[in-house]
Amino acid sequence: MRDPGLVAAPSADAATVRVTFEYVAWATVWLLVGTTIGLIASIKLHWPEFLPYAWLSFGRVRPAHTSLVLLGWASHALVGLSLYVVSRTSRVPLWSPRLARIALWLWNLALLGGLVTLLAGVNRGPQEYREWVWPLAVILAAAVLIDGYVAYRTVAARTLPEVYVSNWYILGGFCYLPILYVTSYLPFYQAGLGNTVVAGYYMHNAMGMWFTQLALGVSYYAIPRLLGRPVYSYALGVLGFWTNLLFYPLIGAHHFIFSPVPWWLQSTAILFSVGMMVPVWAGTGNLLLTFKGGGGAVRRSYALPFLVTGLIGYGLSSTQGTIEAFRTANIYLHFTNFTVGHSHATMYGFITFIAWGAVYGLVPRLTGREPSPLAVGVHFWLALVGVLTYVIAISIAGILQGLAWVAGQSFIVSVIAAEPMWLWRTIGGLLMVGGHVVFAANVWAMRPQRATVPTPSPNAVGIPA
């Protein structure tokens, strides 16, 4: 339901409000573009003649889709929200909104360049999720470094002695991504199996040490703020942070079980995949227990259902990934469509739902404007039914493929078995894109008012908004 007493938080300075909303707005633009391109890729699996142009061939639209939704939608939204969170938890204005805005335009420049070059067939070859040519990668790296510096300087200027747990996760993500990016783009060891190992390292650590860090950092602020109660256990939050850093960097090789990658590296990845259950369920359990006794708040809120769904998605999809890492399951499931279903369950069912919940929960408190609860409900159900349809269909397709391969049948048999599920994948994708259009309308409804929000003195700032 609507909040009849909603006004823009007086403790939020106008510059921070504006730059936060700009990140969210551009994230929404890239979400629409990226998922429309992804829908084209999905349709081509069961209708290959659809849009028969070279620049819209499957091999070009697929990396364009992944780069836009990962670096355009998810990164934009979470970075913008994170900048607001570090400001509020530090009880100071954002250190330099101007620098943050420069970083935003560097992000957009890199994304536009990536879209054009990938659709034109200009890329780095077999470098999954790292297809951008190096000049674009450098521009993106500069944007990340600037945003990370702004976040660090904001936390360093805090008026409180302690660093809130959200900022551990957010600064951790900004610290690890440059390491990941440099490691994954250096060419010296990326030939043969080296490329395979680095691909596993990059794809998994982008998820675990960037998106997960930012999503949990935002959640540790947004959920207690919306519920009006403290997080269930600060200690569990810290445990999740350090064990995530311990276990996550070494699990990427579980994507290449039974490959020529050294057996000891495969076994290490499986072992650390099991260890990942510690941070996953420390974070999931901690945040879900924060909801204990708050069922009424969830029913009244249009933001909290997204956050609950995202937390459940985090726990279930991560547990699924651990099970899939075992050799007995991997032989049937990996290198099939099942992995595509798993990745969407994680990036969409976890990361995207958390981002949406935080946008709906925090942006109205910044701008004093909120969307129609009915429209938010339409968005929620289109997205949830869409992603469930997508993930279930594509997972069944993957199981059918794996069974055919293990039985020694020809590859085309597995294609014929999976093809009916690809139509359901597209139906799910249509529902998801429809939800994204509704979300875009809701973001527009939450745009800042023209009136300038007054900037308070540091002494006037009390409880974070």
Contacts in CASP RR format, 6 or more apart in sequence:
PFRMAT RR
TARGET T0000
AUTHOR 0000-0000-0000
METHOD contacts of the structure
MODEL  1
MRDPGLVAAPSADAATVRVTFEYVAWATVWLLVGTTIGLIASIKLHWPEF
LPYAWLSFGRVRPAHTSLVLLGWASHALVGLSLYVVSRTSRVPLWSPRLA
RIALWLWNLALLGGLVTLLAGVNRGPQEYREWVWPLAVILAAAVLIDGYV
AYRTVAARTLPEVYVSNWYILGGFCYLPILYVTSYLPFYQAGLGNTVVAG
YYMHNAMGMWFTQLALGVSYYAIPRLLGRPVYSYALGVLGFWTNLLFYPL
IGAHHFIFSPVPWWLQSTAILFSVGMMVPVWAGTGNLLLTFKGGGGAVRR
SYALPFLVTGLIGYGLSSTQGTIEAFRTANIYLHFTNFTVGHSHATMYGF
ITFIAWGAVYGLVPRLTGREPSPLAVGVHFWLALVGVLTYVIAISIAGIL
QGLAWVAGQSFIVSVIAAEPMWLWRTIGGLLMVGGHVVFAANVWAMRPQR
ATVPTPSPNAVGIPA
1 300 0 8 1.000
1 302 0 8 1.000
1 373 0 8 1.000
2 370 0 8 1.000
2 373 0 8 1.000
3 364 0 8 1.000
3 370 0 8 1.000
6 364 0 8 1.000
6 365 0 8 1.000
6 368 0 8 1.000
6 370 0 8 1.000
7 368 0 8 1.000
8 17 0 8 1.000
8 365 0 8 1.000
8 366 0 8 1.000
8 367 0 8 1.000
8 368 0 8 1.000
8 448 0 8 1.000
8 449 0 8 1.000
8 453 0 8 1.000
9 365 0 8 1.000
9 366 0 8 1.000
9 465 0 8 1.000
10 453 0 8 1.000
10 454 0 8 1.000
10 456 0 8 1.000
10 465 0 8 1.000
11 88 0 8 1.000
11 456 0 8 1.000
11 460 0 8 1.000
11 461 0 8 1.000
11 462 0 8 1.000
11 463 0 8 1.000
11 464 0 8 1.000
11 465 0 8 1.000
12 88 0 8 1.000
12 365 0 8 1.000
12 366 0 8 1.000
12 453 0 8 1.000
12 465 0 8 1.000
13 93 0 8 1.000
13 94 0 8 1.000
13 453 0 8 1.000
13 455 0 8 1.000
13 456 0 8 1.000
14 452 0 8 1.000
14 453 0 8 1.000
14 454 0 8 1.000
14 455 0 8 1.000
15 93 0 8 1.000
15 94 0 8 1.000
15 97 0 8 1.000
15 455 0 8 1.000
16 83 0 8 1.000
16 84 0 8 1.000
16 87 0 8 1.000
16 93 0 8 1.000
16 94 0 8 1.000
16 97 0 8 1.000
17 366 0 8 1.000
17 367 0 8 1.000
17 448 0 8 1.000
17 453 0 8 1.000
18 97 0 8 1.000
18 448 0 8 1.000
19 80 0 8 1.000
19 83 0 8 1.000
19 94 0 8 1.000
19 97 0 8 1.000
19 100 0 8 1.000
19 101 0 8 1.000
19 104 0 8 1.000
20 80 0 8 1.000
20 81 0 8 1.000
20 83 0 8 1.000
20 84 0 8 1.000
20 363 0 8 1.000
20 366 0 8 1.000
21 363 0 8 1.000
21 366 0 8 1.000
21 367 0 8 1.000
21 446 0 8 1.000
21 447 0 8 1.000
21 448 0 8 1.000
22 101 0 8 1.000
22 104 0 8 1.000
23 76 0 8 1.000
23 77 0 8 1.000
23 79 0 8 1.000
23 80 0 8 1.000
23 81 0 8 1.000
23 83 0 8 1.000
23 100 0 8 1.000
23 104 0 8 1.000
24 76 0 8 1.000
24 77 0 8 1.000
24 80 0 8 1.000
24 81 0 8 1.000
24 359 0 8 1.000
24 363 0 8 1.000
24 443 0 8 1.000
25 443 0 8 1.000
25 447 0 8 1.000
26 72 0 8 1.000
26 76 0 8 1.000
26 104 0 8 1.000
26 107 0 8 1.000
26 108 0 8 1.000
27 72 0 8 1.000
27 73 0 8 1.000
27 74 0 8 1.000
27 75 0 8 1.000
27 76 0 8 1.000
27 77 0 8 1.000
27 80 0 8 1.000
27 355 0 8 1.000
28 73 0 8 1.000
28 77 0 8 1.000
28 436 0 8 1.000
28 439 0 8 1.000
28 440 0 8 1.000
28 443 0 8 1.000
30 68 0 8 1.000
30 69 0 8 1.000
30 72 0 8 1.000
30 73 0 8 1.000
30 76 0 8 1.000
30 111 0 8 1.000
31 69 0 8 1.000
31 72 0 8 1.000
31 73 0 8 1.000
31 436 0 8 1.000
31 439 0 8 1.000
31 440 0 8 1.000
32 433 0 8 1.000
32 436 0 8 1.000
32 437 0 8 1.000
32 440 0 8 1.000
33 68 0 8 1.000
33 115 0 8 1.000
34 64 0 8 1.000
34 65 0 8 1.000
34 68 0 8 1.000
34 69 0 8 1.000
34 73 0 8 1.000
35 65 0 8 1.000
35 69 0 8 1.000
35 73 0 8 1.000
35 429 0 8 1.000
35 432 0 8 1.000
35 433 0 8 1.000
35 436 0 8 1.000
36 433 0 8 1.000
37 61 0 8 1.000
37 64 0 8 1.000
37 65 0 8 1.000
37 68 0 8 1.000
38 61 0 8 1.000
38 62 0 8 1.000
38 65 0 8 1.000
39 426 0 8 1.000
39 429 0 8 1.000
39 430 0 8 1.000
39 433 0 8 1.000
40 50 0 8 1.000
40 51 0 8 1.000
40 56 0 8 1.000
40 61 0 8 1.000
41 58 0 8 1.000
41 61 0 8 1.000
41 62 0 8 1.000
41 65 0 8 1.000
42 422 0 8 1.000
42 425 0 8 1.000
42 426 0 8 1.000
42 429 0 8 1.000
43 50 0 8 1.000
43 426 0 8 1.000
44 50 0 8 1.000
44 51 0 8 1.000
44 58 0 8 1.000
44 61 0 8 1.000
45 58 0 8 1.000
45 419 0 8 1.000
45 422 0 8 1.000
45 425 0 8 1.000
45 426 0 8 1.000
46 419 0 8 1.000
46 422 0 8 1.000
46 423 0 8 1.000
46 426 0 8 1.000
54 60 0 8 1.000
55 119 0 8 1.000
55 120 0 8 1.000
55 121 0 8 1.000
56 119 0 8 1.000
60 118 0 8 1.000
60 119 0 8 1.000
60 120 0 8 1.000
60 121 0 8 1.000
61 119 0 8 1.000
63 118 0 8 1.000
63 123 0 8 1.000
63 128 0 8 1.000
63 129 0 8 1.000
63 131 0 8 1.000
64 114 0 8 1.000
64 115 0 8 1.000
64 118 0 8 1.000
64 119 0 8 1.000
66 129 0 8 1.000
67 111 0 8 1.000
67 114 0 8 1.000
67 115 0 8 1.000
67 118 0 8 1.000
67 129 0 8 1.000
67 131 0 8 1.000
67 132 0 8 1.000
68 111 0 8 1.000
68 115 0 8 1.000
69 347 0 8 1.000
70 129 0 8 1.000
70 206 0 8 1.000
70 211 0 8 1.000
70 347 0 8 1.000
71 107 0 8 1.000
71 110 0 8 1.000
71 111 0 8 1.000
71 140 0 8 1.000
72 107 0 8 1.000
72 111 0 8 1.000
73 352 0 8 1.000
74 211 0 8 1.000
74 347 0 8 1.000
74 351 0 8 1.000
74 352 0 8 1.000
74 355 0 8 1.000
75 107 0 8 1.000
75 210 0 8 1.000
75 211 0 8 1.000
76 104 0 8 1.000
76 107 0 8 1.000
77 355 0 8 1.000
77 359 0 8 1.000
78 211 0 8 1.000
78 214 0 8 1.000
78 215 0 8 1.000
78 218 0 8 1.000
78 351 0 8 1.000
78 355 0 8 1.000
79 147 0 8 1.000
79 214 0 8 1.000
80 100 0 8 1.000
81 214 0 8 1.000
81 218 0 8 1.000
81 222 0 8 1.000
81 355 0 8 1.000
81 358 0 8 1.000
81 359 0 8 1.000
81 362 0 8 1.000
82 151 0 8 1.000
82 170 0 8 1.000
82 214 0 8 1.000
82 217 0 8 1.000
82 218 0 8 1.000
83 94 0 8 1.000
83 100 0 8 1.000
83 147 0 8 1.000
83 150 0 8 1.000
83 151 0 8 1.000
83 154 0 8 1.000
84 94 0 8 1.000
84 362 0 8 1.000
84 366 0 8 1.000
85 166 0 8 1.000
85 167 0 8 1.000
85 170 0 8 1.000
85 217 0 8 1.000
85 218 0 8 1.000
85 221 0 8 1.000
85 222 0 8 1.000
86 94 0 8 1.000
86 151 0 8 1.000
86 154 0 8 1.000
86 155 0 8 1.000
86 166 0 8 1.000
86 167 0 8 1.000
86 170 0 8 1.000
86 171 0 8 1.000
87 93 0 8 1.000
87 94 0 8 1.000
87 154 0 8 1.000
88 221 0 8 1.000
88 464 0 8 1.000
88 465 0 8 1.000
89 158 0 8 1.000
89 164 0 8 1.000
89 166 0 8 1.000
89 167 0 8 1.000
89 221 0 8 1.000
89 464 0 8 1.000
90 154 0 8 1.000
90 155 0 8 1.000
90 157 0 8 1.000
90 158 0 8 1.000
90 159 0 8 1.000
90 160 0 8 1.000
90 164 0 8 1.000
90 167 0 8 1.000
91 158 0 8 1.000
91 159 0 8 1.000
91 160 0 8 1.000
91 458 0 8 1.000
91 461 0 8 1.000
91 462 0 8 1.000
91 464 0 8 1.000
92 154 0 8 1.000
92 157 0 8 1.000
92 158 0 8 1.000
92 159 0 8 1.000
92 458 0 8 1.000
92 461 0 8 1.000
93 455 0 8 1.000
94 100 0 8 1.000
94 150 0 8 1.000
94 154 0 8 1.000
95 150 0 8 1.000
95 153 0 8 1.000
95 154 0 8 1.000
95 157 0 8 1.000
96 150 0 8 1.000
96 153 0 8 1.000
99 146 0 8 1.000
99 149 0 8 1.000
99 150 0 8 1.000
100 146 0 8 1.000
100 147 0 8 1.000
100 150 0 8 1.000
102 146 0 8 1.000
103 142 0 8 1.000
103 143 0 8 1.000
103 144 0 8 1.000
103 146 0 8 1.000
103 147 0 8 1.000
103 150 0 8 1.000
104 143 0 8 1.000
106 139 0 8 1.000
106 140 0 8 1.000
106 142 0 8 1.000
106 143 0 8 1.000
106 146 0 8 1.000
107 140 0 8 1.000
107 143 0 8 1.000
109 139 0 8 1.000
110 132 0 8 1.000
110 136 0 8 1.000
110 137 0 8 1.000
110 139 0 8 1.000
110 140 0 8 1.000
110 143 0 8 1.000
113 136 0 8 1.000
114 132 0 8 1.000
114 136 0 8 1.000
117 123 0 8 1.000
117 132 0 8 1.000
117 133 0 8 1.000
117 136 0 8 1.000
118 131 0 8 1.000
118 132 0 8 1.000
122 133 0 8 1.000
123 131 0 8 1.000
123 132 0 8 1.000
123 133 0 8 1.000
124 130 0 8 1.000
124 131 0 8 1.000
124 132 0 8 1.000
124 133 0 8 1.000
124 134 0 8 1.000
125 131 0 8 1.000
126 195 0 8 1.000
127 190 0 8 1.000
127 195 0 8 1.000
127 199 0 8 1.000
128 199 0 8 1.000
128 203 0 8 1.000
129 199 0 8 1.000
129 202 0 8 1.000
129 203 0 8 1.000
129 206 0 8 1.000
130 137 0 8 1.000
130 184 0 8 1.000
130 185 0 8 1.000
130 199 0 8 1.000
130 202 0 8 1.000
132 140 0 8 1.000
134 185 0 8 1.000
137 181 0 8 1.000
137 185 0 8 1.000
140 181 0 8 1.000
141 178 0 8 1.000
141 181 0 8 1.000
141 182 0 8 1.000
144 174 0 8 1.000
144 177 0 8 1.000
144 178 0 8 1.000
144 181 0 8 1.000
145 178 0 8 1.000
147 174 0 8 1.000
148 171 0 8 1.000
148 174 0 8 1.000
151 167 0 8 1.000
151 170 0 8 1.000
151 171 0 8 1.000
151 174 0 8 1.000
152 171 0 8 1.000
152 174 0 8 1.000
155 163 0 8 1.000
155 167 0 8 1.000
155 171 0 8 1.000
159 458 0 8 1.000
159 461 0 8 1.000
164 220 0 8 1.000
164 221 0 8 1.000
165 217 0 8 1.000
165 220 0 8 1.000
165 231 0 8 1.000
165 234 0 8 1.000
165 237 0 8 1.000
165 238 0 8 1.000
165 241 0 8 1.000
166 217 0 8 1.000
166 218 0 8 1.000
166 220 0 8 1.000
166 221 0 8 1.000
167 217 0 8 1.000
168 217 0 8 1.000
168 238 0 8 1.000
168 241 0 8 1.000
169 213 0 8 1.000
169 214 0 8 1.000
169 216 0 8 1.000
169 217 0 8 1.000
169 220 0 8 1.000
169 241 0 8 1.000
170 213 0 8 1.000
170 214 0 8 1.000
170 217 0 8 1.000
170 218 0 8 1.000
172 209 0 8 1.000
172 213 0 8 1.000
172 241 0 8 1.000
172 245 0 8 1.000
173 209 0 8 1.000
173 210 0 8 1.000
173 213 0 8 1.000
173 214 0 8 1.000
176 205 0 8 1.000
176 209 0 8 1.000
176 210 0 8 1.000
176 213 0 8 1.000
176 245 0 8 1.000
177 206 0 8 1.000
177 209 0 8 1.000
177 210 0 8 1.000
180 201 0 8 1.000
180 202 0 8 1.000
180 205 0 8 1.000
180 206 0 8 1.000
180 209 0 8 1.000
180 210 0 8 1.000
183 198 0 8 1.000
183 201 0 8 1.000
183 202 0 8 1.000
184 198 0 8 1.000
184 201 0 8 1.000
184 202 0 8 1.000
189 198 0 8 1.000
190 198 0 8 1.000
193 260 0 8 1.000
193 261 0 8 1.000
196 256 0 8 1.000
196 259 0 8 1.000
196 261 0 8 1.000
197 253 0 8 1.000
197 256 0 8 1.000
197 261 0 8 1.000
197 265 0 8 1.000
199 255 0 8 1.000
200 252 0 8 1.000
200 253 0 8 1.000
200 255 0 8 1.000
200 256 0 8 1.000
201 249 0 8 1.000
201 252 0 8 1.000
201 253 0 8 1.000
203 252 0 8 1.000
203 255 0 8 1.000
204 248 0 8 1.000
204 251 0 8 1.000
204 252 0 8 1.000
204 255 0 8 1.000
205 248 0 8 1.000
205 249 0 8 1.000
205 252 0 8 1.000
207 346 0 8 1.000
207 347 0 8 1.000
208 244 0 8 1.000
208 248 0 8 1.000
209 244 0 8 1.000
209 245 0 8 1.000
209 248 0 8 1.000
209 249 0 8 1.000
211 347 0 8 1.000
211 351 0 8 1.000
212 244 0 8 1.000
212 248 0 8 1.000
212 314 0 8 1.000
212 350 0 8 1.000
212 351 0 8 1.000
213 244 0 8 1.000
215 314 0 8 1.000
215 350 0 8 1.000
215 351 0 8 1.000
215 354 0 8 1.000
215 355 0 8 1.000
216 283 0 8 1.000
218 354 0 8 1.000
218 355 0 8 1.000
218 358 0 8 1.000
219 287 0 8 1.000
219 307 0 8 1.000
219 311 0 8 1.000
219 354 0 8 1.000
219 358 0 8 1.000
220 231 0 8 1.000
220 237 0 8 1.000
220 287 0 8 1.000
221 464 0 8 1.000
222 303 0 8 1.000
222 307 0 8 1.000
222 357 0 8 1.000
222 358 0 8 1.000
222 361 0 8 1.000
222 362 0 8 1.000
223 231 0 8 1.000
223 287 0 8 1.000
223 290 0 8 1.000
223 291 0 8 1.000
223 304 0 8 1.000
223 307 0 8 1.000
224 230 0 8 1.000
224 231 0 8 1.000
224 290 0 8 1.000
225 362 0 8 1.000
225 464 0 8 1.000
226 297 0 8 1.000
226 301 0 8 1.000
226 303 0 8 1.000
226 304 0 8 1.000
226 307 0 8 1.000
226 361 0 8 1.000
227 290 0 8 1.000
227 291 0 8 1.000
227 294 0 8 1.000
227 297 0 8 1.000
227 304 0 8 1.000
229 290 0 8 1.000
230 290 0 8 1.000
231 237 0 8 1.000
231 286 0 8 1.000
231 287 0 8 1.000
231 290 0 8 1.000
232 285 0 8 1.000
232 286 0 8 1.000
232 287 0 8 1.000
232 289 0 8 1.000
232 290 0 8 1.000
232 292 0 8 1.000
233 286 0 8 1.000
233 289 0 8 1.000
236 282 0 8 1.000
236 283 0 8 1.000
236 285 0 8 1.000
236 286 0 8 1.000
237 282 0 8 1.000
237 283 0 8 1.000
237 286 0 8 1.000
239 278 0 8 1.000
239 279 0 8 1.000
239 282 0 8 1.000
240 278 0 8 1.000
240 279 0 8 1.000
240 282 0 8 1.000
240 283 0 8 1.000
241 279 0 8 1.000
243 275 0 8 1.000
243 278 0 8 1.000
243 279 0 8 1.000
243 282 0 8 1.000
244 276 0 8 1.000
244 279 0 8 1.000
247 272 0 8 1.000
247 273 0 8 1.000
247 275 0 8 1.000
247 276 0 8 1.000
247 278 0 8 1.000
247 279 0 8 1.000
248 272 0 8 1.000
248 276 0 8 1.000
248 279 0 8 1.000
250 268 0 8 1.000
250 269 0 8 1.000
250 272 0 8 1.000
251 269 0 8 1.000
251 272 0 8 1.000
251 273 0 8 1.000
251 276 0 8 1.000
251 325 0 8 1.000
252 269 0 8 1.000
253 261 0 8 1.000
253 265 0 8 1.000
253 266 0 8 1.000
253 268 0 8 1.000
253 269 0 8 1.000
254 266 0 8 1.000
254 269 0 8 1.000
254 270 0 8 1.000
254 273 0 8 1.000
254 324 0 8 1.000
254 325 0 8 1.000
254 330 0 8 1.000
255 334 0 8 1.000
255 339 0 8 1.000
256 266 0 8 1.000
257 266 0 8 1.000
257 269 0 8 1.000
257 270 0 8 1.000
257 325 0 8 1.000
257 327 0 8 1.000
257 330 0 8 1.000
257 331 0 8 1.000
257 334 0 8 1.000
258 266 0 8 1.000
258 327 0 8 1.000
258 330 0 8 1.000
258 331 0 8 1.000
258 334 0 8 1.000
259 266 0 8 1.000
269 325 0 8 1.000
270 325 0 8 1.000
270 326 0 8 1.000
270 327 0 8 1.000
273 321 0 8 1.000
273 322 0 8 1.000
273 325 0 8 1.000
274 322 0 8 1.000
274 325 0 8 1.000
275 322 0 8 1.000
276 318 0 8 1.000
276 322 0 8 1.000
277 318 0 8 1.000
277 319 0 8 1.000
277 322 0 8 1.000
280 314 0 8 1.000
280 315 0 8 1.000
280 318 0 8 1.000
280 319 0 8 1.000
281 315 0 8 1.000
283 314 0 8 1.000
284 311 0 8 1.000
284 312 0 8 1.000
284 314 0 8 1.000
284 315 0 8 1.000
284 318 0 8 1.000
285 311 0 8 1.000
287 311 0 8 1.000
288 308 0 8 1.000
288 311 0 8 1.000
288 312 0 8 1.000
291 298 0 8 1.000
291 304 0 8 1.000
291 308 0 8 1.000
297 304 0 8 1.000
298 304 0 8 1.000
298 305 0 8 1.000
298 308 0 8 1.000
301 361 0 8 1.000
302 360 0 8 1.000
302 371 0 8 1.000
302 373 0 8 1.000
302 376 0 8 1.000
302 377 0 8 1.000
302 380 0 8 1.000
303 357 0 8 1.000
303 358 0 8 1.000
303 360 0 8 1.000
303 361 0 8 1.000
303 376 0 8 1.000
304 357 0 8 1.000
305 380 0 8 1.000
306 353 0 8 1.000
306 354 0 8 1.000
306 356 0 8 1.000
306 357 0 8 1.000
306 360 0 8 1.000
306 380 0 8 1.000
307 353 0 8 1.000
307 354 0 8 1.000
307 357 0 8 1.000
307 358 0 8 1.000
309 349 0 8 1.000
309 353 0 8 1.000
309 380 0 8 1.000
309 384 0 8 1.000
310 349 0 8 1.000
310 350 0 8 1.000
310 353 0 8 1.000
310 354 0 8 1.000
311 350 0 8 1.000
311 354 0 8 1.000
313 345 0 8 1.000
313 346 0 8 1.000
313 349 0 8 1.000
313 350 0 8 1.000
313 353 0 8 1.000
314 346 0 8 1.000
314 350 0 8 1.000
314 354 0 8 1.000
315 350 0 8 1.000
316 345 0 8 1.000
317 342 0 8 1.000
317 345 0 8 1.000
317 346 0 8 1.000
317 349 0 8 1.000
317 350 0 8 1.000
318 346 0 8 1.000
318 350 0 8 1.000
320 342 0 8 1.000
320 345 0 8 1.000
321 342 0 8 1.000
323 329 0 8 1.000
324 330 0 8 1.000
324 333 0 8 1.000
324 334 0 8 1.000
324 338 0 8 1.000
324 339 0 8 1.000
324 342 0 8 1.000
331 406 0 8 1.000
332 399 0 8 1.000
332 402 0 8 1.000
332 403 0 8 1.000
332 406 0 8 1.000
333 339 0 8 1.000
333 398 0 8 1.000
333 399 0 8 1.000
333 402 0 8 1.000
336 397 0 8 1.000
336 398 0 8 1.000
336 399 0 8 1.000
336 401 0 8 1.000
336 402 0 8 1.000
336 405 0 8 1.000
336 414 0 8 1.000
337 394 0 8 1.000
337 395 0 8 1.000
337 397 0 8 1.000
337 398 0 8 1.000
337 401 0 8 1.000
337 418 0 8 1.000
337 421 0 8 1.000
338 394 0 8 1.000
338 395 0 8 1.000
338 397 0 8 1.000
338 398 0 8 1.000
338 399 0 8 1.000
338 401 0 8 1.000
338 402 0 8 1.000
340 394 0 8 1.000
341 390 0 8 1.000
341 391 0 8 1.000
341 394 0 8 1.000
341 395 0 8 1.000
342 395 0 8 1.000
344 387 0 8 1.000
344 390 0 8 1.000
344 391 0 8 1.000
344 394 0 8 1.000
345 387 0 8 1.000
345 391 0 8 1.000
348 383 0 8 1.000
348 387 0 8 1.000
348 390 0 8 1.000
348 432 0 8 1.000
349 387 0 8 1.000
352 383 0 8 1.000
353 383 0 8 1.000
356 379 0 8 1.000
356 383 0 8 1.000
356 439 0 8 1.000
359 443 0 8 1.000
359 446 0 8 1.000
360 371 0 8 1.000
360 376 0 8 1.000
360 442 0 8 1.000
363 443 0 8 1.000
363 446 0 8 1.000
364 370 0 8 1.000
364 371 0 8 1.000
364 446 0 8 1.000
365 465 0 8 1.000
366 448 0 8 1.000
366 465 0 8 1.000
367 446 0 8 1.000
367 447 0 8 1.000
367 448 0 8 1.000
367 449 0 8 1.000
368 449 0 8 1.000
369 445 0 8 1.000
369 446 0 8 1.000
369 447 0 8 1.000
369 448 0 8 1.000
369 449 0 8 1.000
370 445 0 8 1.000
370 446 0 8 1.000
371 441 0 8 1.000
371 442 0 8 1.000
371 443 0 8 1.000
371 445 0 8 1.000
371 446 0 8 1.000
372 442 0 8 1.000
372 445 0 8 1.000
375 438 0 8 1.000
375 441 0 8 1.000
375 442 0 8 1.000
375 445 0 8 1.000
376 442 0 8 1.000
378 435 0 8 1.000
378 438 0 8 1.000
379 435 0 8 1.000
379 438 0 8 1.000
379 439 0 8 1.000
379 442 0 8 1.000
382 431 0 8 1.000
382 432 0 8 1.000
382 434 0 8 1.000
382 435 0 8 1.000
382 438 0 8 1.000
383 431 0 8 1.000
383 432 0 8 1.000
383 435 0 8 1.000
383 436 0 8 1.000
383 439 0 8 1.000
385 428 0 8 1.000
385 431 0 8 1.000
386 427 0 8 1.000
386 428 0 8 1.000
386 429 0 8 1.000
386 431 0 8 1.000
386 432 0 8 1.000
387 428 0 8 1.000
387 432 0 8 1.000
389 424 0 8 1.000
389 425 0 8 1.000
389 427 0 8 1.000
389 428 0 8 1.000
389 429 0 8 1.000
389 431 0 8 1.000
390 424 0 8 1.000
390 425 0 8 1.000
390 428 0 8 1.000
390 429 0 8 1.000
390 432 0 8 1.000
392 424 0 8 1.000
393 421 0 8 1.000
393 422 0 8 1.000
393 424 0 8 1.000
393 425 0 8 1.000
393 427 0 8 1.000
393 428 0 8 1.000
394 421 0 8 1.000
394 422 0 8 1.000
394 425 0 8 1.000
396 421 0 8 1.000
397 417 0 8 1.000
397 418 0 8 1.000
397 421 0 8 1.000
397 422 0 8 1.000
397 425 0 8 1.000
398 418 0 8 1.000
398 421 0 8 1.000
400 414 0 8 1.000
400 417 0 8 1.000
400 418 0 8 1.000
400 421 0 8 1.000
401 414 0 8 1.000
401 417 0 8 1.000
401 418 0 8 1.000
402 414 0 8 1.000
404 413 0 8 1.000
404 414 0 8 1.000
404 417 0 8 1.000
405 411 0 8 1.000
405 414 0 8 1.000
END
